[in-house]
Amino acid sequence: MYTGAGVVQARPGREAIEAQLARILAGNEFRRSERRRALLRWTVNRALDGNEDPIKEYEIGLAVFGKPKSWDPRLDPIVRVEFSRMRQKLREYYAGQGAADPILIEFPFRGYLPVFHAREAAAEQAAGEPAPATTEPSLWRSRGTIALALVLALLSGAGIFLASSRLRTAPPLPTVAVLPFKDLTPRGQSQYLSNGISEELTDLLAMAPDLRVIARTSAFHFQGKNTDVREIGRELGAGWVIEGSILSEGDRIRVLVELDRTADGARLWKSRYERAAKDLPGIEEEITQAVAGVLQVPLPPRREVAFDPGLDARDEFLKGVDAESKADPASLDLAEAHYQNALRLAPRYALAHVRLGSVYLARSGRTGPSQKAALEKARQELDAAVSLDPKLSGANAGLALANYLLTWDWPSAEAGFRRALALGSSSAAHQTYAWALMTRGRFAESERHYQEAIERDPLDCLLRYNLATLYSREGRAAAARGELESCLAREPDWFLGRMALGYFELFDNRPDQGLKDLRQARLMAPGSPALDAGFAIADAELGRRGEALARLRRMESEADTRNYVRYQLAIAWAYLKDRDRLFYWLGQSVDLHEQQALNMRIDPVLEPYQQDARMISLERRTGLLP
C-alpha cells in the first residue's frame, strides 16, 4: 500500500518526473525486468511528450512488445498481463524503497495513461494540515492491498458470469455445512458409508442456486473433534450445520440427522430414518428436501434418475470416495480399484466414471512423461459420465479441464467450465475454472473465482496453494506467502505448502529463505524429485553455478527414471540463462502435454524469453497465442 506523505493536485515538471522515473527503474522491483521497464518508460514518456489521449492495448502491443499489425489483443492478453504486474510492482516500490520519494507515478484502474502527483512534505501533515482528497492512493492506505485487489477483481469480472456469481452488494447467500456423520456400527466398519452420506448430501444441497454449501475438505476438518457448532460456524462462515450418525446392521440402516443454527446452537430440525440399506439414496433426497424447506431455499426440479447401480456397486463407490479423500498415492490407487469394481458391477454408473476420472486428473499433475496417458484416461471416464448424465456439474468441469490440457482448445474448454458452473456452483468448479483463467492471463477473473471457491471451502489448503500460485504469477509475493503460511500454521507438516513456499521465495529473489524452506520440505519427503529443481535454482541464485550445473545434468540423465516434470527442468535452466536447454525441456513439456506448460505465457521466470522465436512457436502450439 502507499505510505508516507499525501499528494497534491499540481502536476510536477518534466525534469522532476524524469528523475522520478529513473529512481523507479533503478529500484529492485524493476531492475531485473526489461519488459516492465520498457512498458513504464514508454507510457511515461508518451504522456510527457504531450499525448494524453487514451492508450489502446493495440498501440502498446506494437510500440512496446514489437507485435505485428495483424496482432489482436483480444486473443493475446500480453498487455493486460504485463500492466497488472507493472502496477503491482509500482505499488511495492512506493510501499518500500520509494516511500519518501517526492513524485508519485500511478495508473488509475482500467487505464493505461499515467498520472503524476507531487507529494506534500511529511512535516505539513504532522502539523495537522488535512491531506487533500485523493482517489486510488487513499483506498490503498485505508483498506489495504488485498482488500482493494479483491474489489477490483470483482469489478473487472462483472457481467461475465452473472448466472454463477453475485455482486457483493446483494444479500449474502445462506451457508450450510454438512459435518461428517458418525459411524455407530461396532468397530467402525461403516465409516466409509457415513463419510459417503456426508459427501452426497453436500453434492445434493450444492445444486440449490440460492444456497452456499461448504465443501467436504473444510467440513471434514472437524471429524473426530468435539467442537461447539458456534465455533464451527465461525471457522467455516456457515450459518447452519447438518450433523448426524448411521448404524448399519445387515441389509438395514438407521440414520439420525439434525440441522443446527450456528449463531446460538439452536436445533431447528431433527429426524430419524430406518430403512433397507438400498433405500439410502431416497433417505438422502428426503433430508435434502427437509433442510431446503427449513432454510426456505428452492431446489431445482427433482431429477428422476432411472439408473440404480445396486447396493454392491454403490458400496464400492463409497469406499472409493473415502479412499480418494486422503489424496496420497497409495489412497488414490485404492480409490481407483474401488471405482473400477463399481463399474464392473454397474458399467452405466455415471458418478463412478466421474470419480475415476478425478483420480486420473489428480495423478496427471504429479508426473512427467505419464501426464498425457493419465489425462487420456481421465477424459475417457469423464466423457462417459457426461454421456450418461449431462447435468453432472463435476463431470462437466473435469471434462473441460481434461480437454483443455489435451487439445489446448480454449473456447471449447471455457464453454465447458461455464456449463459446469451453471449446473452447480461448487468449490471444485470455481477452482478449476480459476486455474484455467490464470493460464490465459485473465488474473482478475481468476482471483474472483478462487474467492468464490474459498467461500465454499475456507480450510482447503490445496485451494490456498492454487491462489498463492496466482499471486506469484502476478508478482504479489507477499500475498502468495501469506496464503501458504496461514495453512502451514495449521498444518506444519504440509509438504506441498512448504515446498511451494521455498519456490516462491526463490522467485522473489530470496534464495537463502527459499533454500531453508526447501530443506524443511525435504525432511517431510526425502525422496521427492519435485524439490531437485528448486535446489538447482537456489545454487544458481547464490552464485554456485558449478553445483547448479552438476545437479541439472544429473536430473537430465535421470529424467525418465525419476519422472521429472519437464517444465521444472526448463525453469531451472532459465535461471542459468541457457536458452538452448531451456527450450529443449520446454518443448518436451509441451510434447507431453504437461499441465505446467500452460504457465509459460504468464510465468515471470520466462519473461525475458518471450520474444524468442522458439517461445512464440511453443505458445502457438498450445493455443496461448493465435
C-alpha positions as CSV (number, residue, x, y, z in Angstrom):
1,M,0.0,0.0,0.0
2,Y,1.1,3.6,-0.5
3,T,2.6,5.2,2.6
4,G,4.2,8.5,3.7
5,A,3.1,11.9,2.7
6,G,-0.1,12.8,0.8
7,V,-0.4,14.2,-2.7
8,V,-1.4,17.5,-4.2
9,Q,-3.1,18.1,-7.5
10,A,-0.4,20.2,-9.2
11,R,1.5,18.3,-11.8
12,P,5.3,18.3,-11.4
13,G,7.6,19.5,-14.1
14,R,9.1,17.2,-16.8
15,E,12.6,17.1,-15.2
16,A,11.2,16.1,-11.8
17,I,9.1,13.3,-13.4
18,E,12.0,12.0,-15.4
19,A,14.2,12.0,-12.3
20,Q,11.5,10.0,-10.5
21,L,11.2,7.6,-13.4
22,A,15.0,7.0,-13.2
23,R,14.6,6.2,-9.5
24,I,11.9,3.7,-10.1
25,L,13.7,2.0,-12.9
26,A,16.8,1.6,-10.7
27,G,14.7,0.0,-7.9
28,N,14.7,-3.7,-7.1
29,E,11.1,-4.0,-8.4
30,F,12.1,-3.0,-12.0
31,R,15.8,-3.6,-12.4
32,R,15.5,-7.2,-13.4
33,S,12.6,-7.0,-15.9
34,E,13.4,-5.2,-19.1
35,R,9.8,-5.7,-20.3
36,R,8.4,-4.0,-17.2
37,R,11.0,-1.2,-17.6
38,A,10.1,-0.7,-21.2
39,L,6.4,-0.5,-20.5
40,L,6.8,2.0,-17.7
41,R,9.3,4.1,-19.7
42,W,7.2,4.2,-22.9
43,T,3.9,5.2,-21.1
44,V,5.5,7.9,-19.0
45,N,7.4,9.4,-22.0
46,R,4.3,9.3,-24.2
47,A,2.5,11.4,-21.6
48,L,5.5,13.8,-21.1
49,D,5.5,14.4,-24.9
50,G,2.0,15.8,-24.5
51,N,0.0,12.9,-25.9
52,E,-2.7,12.4,-23.3
53,D,-5.2,10.6,-25.5
54,P,-6.4,7.3,-24.0
55,I,-4.0,4.5,-24.8
56,K,-5.2,1.4,-26.6
57,E,-3.9,-2.1,-25.9
58,Y,-3.1,-2.4,-29.7
59,E,-0.9,0.7,-29.6
60,I,1.1,-0.7,-26.6
61,G,1.5,-4.1,-28.3
62,L,3.0,-2.6,-31.4
63,A,5.2,0.0,-29.7
64,V,6.4,-1.8,-26.6
65,F,6.2,-5.5,-27.4
66,G,7.0,-5.5,-31.1
67,K,3.7,-7.1,-32.2
68,P,2.9,-7.1,-36.0
69,K,0.0,-5.1,-37.4
70,S,-2.1,-8.2,-37.6
71,W,-1.9,-8.7,-33.8
72,D,-5.3,-9.0,-32.0
73,P,-5.2,-8.0,-28.3
74,R,-8.5,-9.9,-27.7
75,L,-6.6,-13.2,-28.4
76,D,-3.3,-12.3,-26.8
77,P,-3.5,-10.8,-23.3
78,I,0.1,-9.8,-23.0
79,V,-0.7,-6.1,-22.4
80,R,-3.2,-6.8,-19.6
81,V,-0.9,-9.3,-18.0
82,E,2.2,-7.0,-18.1
83,F,0.2,-4.0,-16.9
84,S,-1.2,-6.0,-14.0
85,R,2.4,-6.9,-13.0
86,M,3.7,-3.4,-13.5
87,R,1.0,-1.8,-11.4
88,Q,1.7,-4.3,-8.6
89,K,5.5,-3.6,-8.8
90,L,4.9,0.1,-8.7
91,R,2.8,-0.3,-5.5
92,E,5.5,-2.4,-4.0
93,Y,8.1,0.2,-4.9
94,Y,6.2,3.1,-3.2
95,A,5.5,0.9,-0.2
96,G,9.2,0.3,0.3
97,Q,12.1,1.9,-1.3
98,G,10.1,4.8,-2.7
99,A,8.0,5.6,0.3
100,A,9.6,9.1,0.7
101,D,10.0,9.9,-3.0
102,P,8.8,13.4,-4.0
103,I,6.8,12.3,-7.1
104,L,4.1,9.7,-7.3
105,I,3.5,8.0,-10.6
106,E,0.4,5.9,-10.8
107,F,-2.0,4.3,-13.3
108,P,-5.7,4.6,-12.5
109,F,-7.6,1.3,-12.7
110,R,-8.7,0.3,-16.2
111,G,-6.4,3.0,-17.7
112,Y,-3.0,2.9,-19.3
113,L,-2.4,6.6,-19.1
114,P,-0.1,7.6,-16.2
115,V,-0.9,10.3,-13.6
116,F,1.8,12.3,-11.8
117,H,1.5,13.9,-8.4
118,A,3.9,15.9,-6.3
119,R,3.8,14.7,-2.7
120,E,3.3,17.0,0.2
121,A,6.0,17.3,2.8
122,A,5.5,15.0,5.7
123,A,6.1,17.9,8.0
124,E,2.9,19.6,6.8
125,Q,1.0,16.5,7.6
126,A,2.5,16.4,11.1
127,A,1.5,20.0,11.7
128,G,-2.1,19.0,11.4
129,E,-3.0,20.2,7.9
130,P,-5.5,17.7,6.5
131,A,-4.4,15.7,3.5
132,P,-6.1,16.6,0.2
133,A,-8.7,14.2,-1.1
134,T,-7.4,11.5,-3.4
135,T,-8.8,8.5,-5.2
136,E,-6.9,5.3,-5.5
137,P,-4.0,6.0,-3.2
138,S,-6.3,6.7,-0.2
139,L,-8.1,3.5,-0.8
140,W,-4.8,1.6,-0.7
141,R,-3.9,3.3,2.6
142,S,-7.2,2.8,4.3
143,R,-8.3,-0.6,3.2
144,G,-5.1,-2.5,2.4
145,T,-3.7,-4.1,-0.7
146,I,-5.5,-7.4,-0.8
147,A,-8.9,-5.8,0.1
148,L,-8.7,-3.5,-2.9
149,A,-7.4,-6.2,-5.1
150,L,-10.5,-8.3,-4.4
151,V,-12.8,-5.3,-5.2
152,L,-11.0,-4.7,-8.5
153,A,-11.2,-8.4,-9.4
154,L,-15.0,-8.4,-8.8
155,L,-15.5,-5.2,-10.8
156,S,-13.4,-6.5,-13.7
157,G,-15.4,-9.7,-14.0
158,A,-18.8,-8.1,-13.7
159,G,-21.3,-9.2,-16.3
160,I,-19.3,-12.3,-17.4
161,F,-20.8,-14.9,-15.2
162,L,-24.0,-13.5,-13.9
163,A,-25.5,-16.9,-13.7
164,S,-22.9,-18.3,-11.3
165,S,-21.9,-15.3,-9.2
166,R,-23.5,-12.3,-7.5
167,L,-22.5,-8.7,-6.8
168,R,-21.2,-8.3,-3.3
169,T,-23.9,-5.7,-2.6
170,A,-26.5,-8.4,-2.9
171,P,-27.7,-10.1,0.4
172,P,-25.3,-12.9,1.3
173,L,-26.4,-16.4,0.5
174,P,-27.3,-18.7,3.4
175,T,-24.4,-21.0,4.0
176,V,-24.6,-24.6,5.4
177,A,-22.0,-27.2,6.2
178,V,-22.6,-30.9,6.3
179,L,-20.4,-32.3,9.0
180,P,-19.0,-35.9,8.8
181,F,-21.6,-38.3,10.1
182,K,-20.7,-40.5,13.0
183,D,-20.4,-44.3,12.4
184,L,-22.2,-46.1,15.2
185,T,-21.5,-49.6,13.7
186,P,-19.4,-51.7,16.0
187,R,-15.7,-51.4,15.4
188,G,-16.4,-48.6,12.9
189,Q,-16.9,-50.9,10.0
190,S,-19.1,-48.5,8.1
191,Q,-17.0,-45.3,8.4
192,Y,-16.8,-45.1,4.6
193,L,-20.6,-45.2,4.5
194,S,-21.1,-42.4,7.0
195,N,-18.5,-40.3,5.1
196,G,-20.2,-41.0,1.9
197,I,-23.6,-39.8,3.2
198,S,-22.0,-36.5,4.2
199,E,-20.4,-36.1,0.8
200,E,-23.6,-37.0,-1.1
201,L,-25.7,-34.6,1.0
202,T,-23.2,-31.9,0.2
203,D,-23.5,-32.5,-3.5
204,L,-27.3,-32.6,-3.4
205,L,-27.6,-29.4,-1.5
206,A,-25.0,-27.7,-3.7
207,M,-27.5,-27.9,-6.6
208,A,-29.6,-25.2,-4.9
209,P,-28.8,-21.9,-6.7
210,D,-29.6,-19.8,-3.6
211,L,-27.6,-21.9,-1.1
212,R,-23.9,-21.9,-0.5
213,V,-22.6,-25.3,0.7
214,I,-19.2,-25.7,2.4
215,A,-17.1,-28.3,0.6
216,R,-16.1,-31.6,2.2
217,T,-12.5,-30.6,2.6
218,S,-13.3,-27.9,5.1
219,A,-16.3,-29.6,6.8
220,F,-14.3,-32.8,7.4
221,H,-11.7,-30.7,9.3
222,F,-13.9,-31.3,12.3
223,Q,-14.1,-35.1,12.1
224,G,-13.5,-36.7,15.4
225,K,-13.4,-33.3,17.2
226,N,-16.0,-32.3,19.8
227,T,-16.2,-28.7,18.6
228,D,-19.1,-26.5,19.5
229,V,-21.3,-25.7,16.5
230,R,-20.9,-22.0,17.2
231,E,-17.1,-22.2,16.8
232,I,-17.6,-24.4,13.6
233,G,-19.9,-21.7,12.2
234,R,-17.2,-19.0,12.8
235,E,-14.4,-21.0,11.2
236,L,-16.4,-22.1,8.2
237,G,-18.5,-18.9,7.7
238,A,-21.6,-21.1,7.9
239,G,-25.0,-20.1,9.4
240,W,-26.2,-23.7,9.8
241,V,-24.6,-27.2,10.1
242,I,-26.0,-30.6,9.4
243,E,-24.8,-33.4,11.6
244,G,-25.9,-37.0,12.2
245,S,-25.0,-40.7,12.6
246,I,-25.6,-44.0,11.0
247,L,-25.9,-47.5,12.2
248,S,-25.7,-50.3,9.6
249,E,-27.0,-53.8,10.5
250,G,-27.1,-56.3,7.7
251,D,-29.3,-55.0,5.0
252,R,-30.9,-52.4,7.3
253,I,-29.6,-48.9,8.0
254,R,-30.6,-46.3,10.6
255,V,-29.8,-42.6,10.0
256,L,-30.2,-39.8,12.6
257,V,-29.8,-36.3,11.3
258,E,-30.3,-32.7,12.7
259,L,-29.9,-29.2,11.5
260,D,-28.4,-26.6,13.9
261,R,-28.1,-22.9,13.8
262,T,-24.6,-21.8,14.5
263,A,-25.4,-18.3,15.8
264,D,-26.8,-19.8,19.1
265,G,-26.5,-23.6,18.7
266,A,-30.3,-24.0,18.4
267,R,-31.6,-27.2,16.9
268,L,-34.0,-26.3,14.1
269,W,-34.9,-29.8,12.8
270,K,-34.3,-33.4,13.6
271,S,-35.4,-36.7,12.0
272,R,-34.7,-40.4,12.2
273,Y,-34.8,-42.9,9.3
274,E,-34.8,-46.7,9.5
275,R,-34.9,-48.3,6.0
276,A,-33.4,-51.0,3.9
277,A,-29.8,-50.1,3.0
278,K,-30.7,-50.0,-0.7
279,D,-33.0,-47.1,0.1
280,L,-30.2,-44.8,1.3
281,P,-30.3,-42.5,-1.8
282,G,-34.0,-41.9,-1.1
283,I,-33.2,-41.0,2.5
284,E,-30.6,-38.5,1.3
285,E,-33.1,-37.0,-1.0
286,E,-35.7,-36.6,1.8
287,I,-33.0,-35.0,4.1
288,T,-32.1,-32.5,1.3
289,Q,-35.8,-31.5,0.8
290,A,-36.3,-31.1,4.5
291,V,-33.2,-28.9,5.0
292,A,-34.1,-26.8,2.0
293,G,-37.6,-26.3,3.4
294,V,-36.4,-25.2,6.8
295,L,-33.9,-22.8,5.2
296,Q,-36.6,-21.6,2.8
297,V,-34.4,-22.1,-0.3
298,P,-35.8,-23.6,-3.5
299,L,-34.2,-26.7,-5.0
300,P,-34.1,-27.4,-8.8
301,P,-36.8,-29.7,-10.0
302,R,-36.3,-33.2,-8.7
303,R,-34.4,-35.3,-11.2
304,E,-35.8,-38.7,-12.0
305,V,-32.7,-41.0,-12.1
306,A,-33.8,-44.2,-13.7
307,F,-30.5,-45.9,-13.3
308,D,-29.9,-47.8,-10.0
309,P,-26.3,-49.1,-9.6
310,G,-27.3,-51.6,-7.0
311,L,-26.2,-51.9,-3.4
312,D,-22.9,-53.6,-4.1
313,A,-21.7,-51.2,-6.7
314,R,-22.7,-48.2,-4.6
315,D,-20.9,-49.8,-1.6
316,E,-17.7,-50.0,-3.8
317,F,-18.2,-46.4,-4.9
318,L,-18.5,-45.0,-1.4
319,K,-15.3,-46.9,-0.4
320,G,-13.6,-45.3,-3.3
321,V,-14.8,-41.8,-2.3
322,D,-13.4,-42.4,1.2
323,A,-10.0,-43.5,0.0
324,E,-9.8,-40.7,-2.6
325,S,-10.3,-38.1,0.0
326,K,-6.9,-38.9,1.6
327,A,-5.2,-37.9,-1.7
328,D,-1.9,-39.7,-1.2
329,P,-0.6,-42.0,-4.0
330,A,-1.5,-45.2,-2.1
331,S,-5.0,-44.0,-1.4
332,L,-5.5,-42.9,-5.0
333,D,-4.5,-46.5,-6.0
334,L,-7.1,-47.9,-3.6
335,A,-9.8,-45.5,-4.8
336,E,-9.1,-46.5,-8.4
337,A,-9.6,-50.1,-7.6
338,H,-12.9,-49.5,-5.8
339,Y,-14.3,-47.3,-8.7
340,Q,-13.3,-49.9,-11.2
341,N,-15.1,-52.6,-9.1
342,A,-18.1,-50.4,-9.0
343,L,-18.1,-50.0,-12.8
344,R,-17.6,-53.7,-13.4
345,L,-20.8,-54.2,-11.4
346,A,-22.6,-51.3,-13.0
347,P,-21.0,-50.0,-16.2
348,R,-23.5,-47.2,-16.5
349,Y,-22.7,-45.8,-13.1
350,A,-22.1,-42.1,-14.1
351,L,-20.8,-41.0,-10.7
352,A,-18.2,-43.8,-10.6
353,H,-17.0,-42.6,-14.0
354,V,-16.7,-39.1,-12.6
355,R,-14.7,-40.1,-9.6
356,L,-12.4,-42.4,-11.5
357,G,-11.7,-39.6,-13.9
358,S,-10.9,-37.3,-10.9
359,V,-8.3,-39.9,-9.8
360,Y,-6.6,-39.8,-13.2
361,L,-6.6,-36.0,-13.2
362,A,-5.0,-35.9,-9.7
363,R,-2.3,-38.2,-10.9
364,S,-1.6,-36.2,-14.1
365,G,-0.3,-33.2,-12.2
366,R,2.3,-35.2,-10.3
367,T,4.3,-36.9,-13.0
368,G,6.3,-36.0,-16.1
369,P,6.1,-38.4,-19.1
370,S,3.0,-40.2,-17.9
371,Q,0.9,-37.0,-17.7
372,K,-0.6,-37.4,-21.1
373,A,-1.6,-41.0,-20.6
374,A,-3.3,-40.1,-17.3
375,L,-5.2,-37.2,-19.0
376,E,-6.4,-39.5,-21.8
377,K,-7.8,-41.9,-19.2
378,A,-9.4,-39.0,-17.3
379,R,-11.1,-37.7,-20.5
380,Q,-12.4,-41.1,-21.4
381,E,-14.0,-41.5,-18.0
382,L,-15.4,-38.0,-17.7
383,D,-16.7,-38.2,-21.3
384,A,-18.6,-41.4,-20.4
385,A,-20.0,-39.7,-17.3
386,V,-21.3,-36.7,-19.3
387,S,-22.8,-39.0,-21.9
388,L,-24.7,-40.9,-19.2
389,D,-25.8,-37.9,-17.2
390,P,-25.2,-34.5,-19.0
391,K,-26.3,-32.5,-15.9
392,L,-23.4,-33.5,-13.6
393,S,-21.5,-30.3,-12.7
394,G,-18.3,-32.1,-11.6
395,A,-18.2,-34.2,-14.7
396,N,-18.5,-31.2,-17.0
397,A,-15.8,-29.2,-15.1
398,G,-13.4,-32.2,-15.1
399,L,-14.0,-32.8,-18.8
400,A,-13.4,-29.2,-19.7
401,L,-10.1,-29.3,-17.8
402,A,-9.0,-32.6,-19.4
403,N,-9.9,-31.3,-22.9
404,Y,-8.1,-28.0,-22.3
405,L,-4.9,-29.9,-21.3
406,L,-5.1,-32.3,-24.1
407,T,-6.3,-30.2,-27.0
408,W,-5.5,-26.7,-25.9
409,D,-8.8,-25.6,-27.4
410,W,-9.6,-22.7,-25.1
411,P,-13.0,-21.6,-26.5
412,S,-14.4,-25.1,-26.1
413,A,-12.9,-25.5,-22.6
414,E,-14.3,-22.2,-21.4
415,A,-17.8,-23.2,-22.7
416,G,-17.4,-26.4,-20.6
417,F,-16.4,-24.5,-17.5
418,R,-19.4,-22.2,-17.8
419,R,-21.7,-25.1,-18.4
420,A,-20.4,-26.7,-15.2
421,L,-20.9,-23.6,-13.1
422,A,-24.5,-23.2,-14.5
423,L,-25.2,-26.8,-13.3
424,G,-23.9,-26.3,-9.8
425,S,-21.7,-23.6,-8.3
426,S,-19.3,-25.9,-6.4
427,S,-15.9,-25.1,-5.0
428,A,-14.2,-27.5,-7.4
429,A,-15.8,-26.0,-10.5
430,H,-14.8,-22.5,-9.4
431,Q,-11.3,-23.6,-8.6
432,T,-10.8,-25.5,-11.8
433,Y,-12.0,-22.6,-13.9
434,A,-9.9,-20.1,-11.9
435,W,-6.7,-22.1,-12.7
436,A,-7.6,-22.2,-16.4
437,L,-8.3,-18.4,-16.5
438,M,-4.9,-17.8,-14.8
439,T,-3.1,-19.6,-17.7
440,R,-4.8,-17.2,-20.1
441,G,-3.6,-14.1,-18.2
442,R,-7.1,-13.2,-17.0
443,F,-5.9,-12.7,-13.5
444,A,-8.8,-10.6,-12.1
445,E,-11.4,-13.1,-13.2
446,S,-9.2,-16.0,-11.9
447,E,-9.0,-14.4,-8.5
448,R,-12.7,-13.8,-8.4
449,H,-13.4,-17.5,-8.9
450,Y,-10.8,-18.5,-6.4
451,Q,-12.5,-16.3,-3.8
452,E,-15.8,-17.9,-4.7
453,A,-14.2,-21.3,-4.1
454,I,-12.8,-20.2,-0.8
455,E,-16.2,-19.0,0.4
456,R,-17.3,-22.6,-0.1
457,D,-14.1,-24.3,1.1
458,P,-12.3,-21.9,3.5
459,L,-10.0,-24.5,5.1
460,D,-8.8,-26.3,2.0
461,C,-5.0,-25.8,1.8
462,L,-4.8,-27.0,-1.8
463,L,-7.1,-24.2,-2.8
464,R,-4.9,-21.8,-0.9
465,Y,-1.9,-23.2,-2.7
466,N,-3.5,-22.5,-6.1
467,L,-4.5,-19.0,-5.1
468,A,-0.9,-18.4,-3.9
469,T,0.3,-19.6,-7.3
470,L,-1.9,-16.9,-9.0
471,Y,-0.4,-14.2,-6.7
472,S,3.1,-15.4,-7.5
473,R,2.4,-15.2,-11.2
474,E,1.1,-11.6,-10.7
475,G,4.3,-10.7,-8.8
476,R,2.4,-10.4,-5.5
477,A,5.0,-12.3,-3.5
478,A,3.8,-11.2,0.0
479,A,0.2,-12.3,-0.7
480,A,1.5,-15.6,-2.1
481,R,3.5,-16.2,1.1
482,G,0.5,-15.2,3.3
483,E,-1.8,-17.8,1.8
484,L,0.7,-20.6,2.3
485,E,1.8,-19.5,5.8
486,S,-1.8,-19.4,7.0
487,C,-2.1,-23.1,6.2
488,L,1.3,-24.1,7.4
489,A,0.4,-22.6,10.8
490,R,-2.5,-25.1,11.0
491,E,-0.6,-28.0,9.2
492,P,3.1,-27.6,9.8
493,D,3.9,-30.9,8.1
494,W,2.2,-29.9,4.8
495,F,4.8,-30.8,2.3
496,L,3.3,-29.2,-0.8
497,G,2.9,-25.9,1.0
498,R,6.4,-25.9,2.4
499,M,7.9,-26.8,-1.0
500,A,5.8,-24.1,-2.8
501,L,6.9,-21.5,-0.2
502,G,10.5,-22.4,-1.0
503,Y,10.0,-21.9,-4.7
504,F,8.1,-18.6,-4.2
505,E,10.9,-17.3,-2.1
506,L,13.4,-18.2,-4.9
507,F,11.2,-16.4,-7.4
508,D,11.1,-13.4,-5.2
509,N,14.9,-13.2,-5.1
510,R,15.2,-14.5,-1.5
511,P,17.4,-17.6,-2.1
512,D,18.6,-18.1,1.5
513,Q,15.0,-18.3,2.8
514,G,13.9,-20.4,-0.2
515,L,16.7,-22.9,0.5
516,K,15.7,-23.1,4.1
517,D,12.1,-23.9,3.2
518,L,13.2,-26.5,0.6
519,R,15.3,-28.2,3.2
520,Q,12.4,-28.4,5.6
521,A,10.3,-29.9,2.8
522,R,13.0,-32.5,2.1
523,L,12.7,-33.7,5.7
524,M,9.0,-34.3,5.1
525,A,9.5,-36.2,1.8
526,P,13.2,-37.2,1.5
527,G,13.0,-38.7,-2.0
528,S,10.7,-36.3,-3.7
529,P,12.0,-35.3,-7.2
530,A,9.9,-32.2,-7.1
531,L,12.5,-30.5,-4.9
532,D,15.5,-31.0,-7.1
533,A,14.9,-28.1,-9.5
534,G,14.5,-25.8,-6.5
535,F,17.9,-26.8,-5.1
536,A,19.4,-26.1,-8.5
537,I,17.8,-22.7,-8.7
538,A,19.0,-21.9,-5.2
539,D,22.5,-22.8,-6.2
540,A,22.3,-20.6,-9.3
541,E,20.9,-17.7,-7.3
542,L,23.6,-18.0,-4.6
543,G,26.4,-17.9,-7.2
544,R,27.2,-21.6,-7.1
545,R,26.9,-22.2,-10.8
546,G,29.1,-25.3,-10.8
547,E,26.8,-27.0,-8.3
548,A,23.7,-26.0,-10.1
549,L,25.1,-27.3,-13.4
550,A,26.1,-30.6,-11.9
551,R,22.6,-31.1,-10.3
552,L,20.8,-30.2,-13.5
553,R,23.0,-32.6,-15.6
554,R,22.2,-35.4,-13.1
555,M,18.5,-34.5,-13.3
556,E,18.6,-34.7,-17.1
557,S,20.2,-38.1,-17.0
558,E,17.5,-39.4,-14.6
559,A,14.6,-37.5,-16.3
560,D,12.7,-40.7,-17.1
561,T,13.7,-42.9,-14.2
562,R,12.7,-40.3,-11.7
563,N,9.7,-39.0,-13.7
564,Y,10.8,-35.3,-13.5
565,V,8.3,-32.7,-14.6
566,R,10.0,-31.3,-17.8
567,Y,8.7,-27.8,-17.1
568,Q,10.6,-27.7,-13.8
569,L,13.8,-28.5,-15.7
570,A,13.1,-25.7,-18.2
571,I,12.6,-23.2,-15.4
572,A,15.8,-24.3,-13.7
573,W,17.7,-23.8,-17.0
574,A,16.1,-20.3,-17.3
575,Y,17.9,-19.3,-14.1
576,L,21.2,-20.4,-15.6
577,K,20.3,-18.4,-18.7
578,D,20.9,-21.4,-21.0
579,R,18.4,-20.8,-23.8
580,D,19.0,-24.0,-25.7
581,R,18.5,-26.2,-22.6
582,L,15.5,-24.1,-21.5
583,F,13.7,-24.5,-24.8
584,Y,14.7,-28.2,-25.2
585,W,12.9,-29.1,-21.9
586,L,10.0,-26.6,-22.5
587,G,9.4,-28.4,-25.8
588,Q,9.5,-31.7,-24.1
589,S,6.9,-30.4,-21.6
590,V,4.6,-29.3,-24.5
591,D,5.1,-32.6,-26.3
592,L,4.0,-34.5,-23.1
593,H,1.0,-32.2,-22.6
594,E,2.2,-31.3,-19.1
595,Q,-0.3,-29.0,-17.5
596,Q,2.5,-26.9,-16.2
597,A,3.4,-25.9,-19.7
598,L,0.3,-23.7,-19.9
599,N,2.0,-21.4,-17.5
600,M,4.7,-20.4,-20.0
601,R,2.9,-17.3,-21.1
602,I,2.5,-15.9,-17.6
603,D,5.5,-17.2,-15.7
604,P,7.7,-14.3,-14.6
605,V,10.8,-16.5,-14.8
606,L,10.2,-16.9,-18.5
607,E,9.5,-13.2,-19.1
608,P,13.0,-12.4,-20.6
609,Y,12.5,-15.2,-23.3
610,Q,9.0,-14.2,-24.5
611,Q,10.3,-12.6,-27.8
612,D,12.4,-15.7,-28.7
613,A,11.0,-17.3,-31.9
614,R,11.0,-20.7,-30.1
615,M,8.8,-19.4,-27.3
616,I,6.4,-17.9,-29.8
617,S,6.2,-21.2,-31.6
618,L,5.5,-23.1,-28.4
619,E,2.9,-20.7,-27.3
620,R,1.2,-21.0,-30.7
621,R,1.3,-24.8,-30.4
622,T,-0.5,-24.7,-27.1
623,G,-3.1,-22.1,-28.2
624,L,-1.7,-19.4,-25.8
625,L,-1.1,-17.3,-28.9
626,P,-3.2,-17.3,-32.1
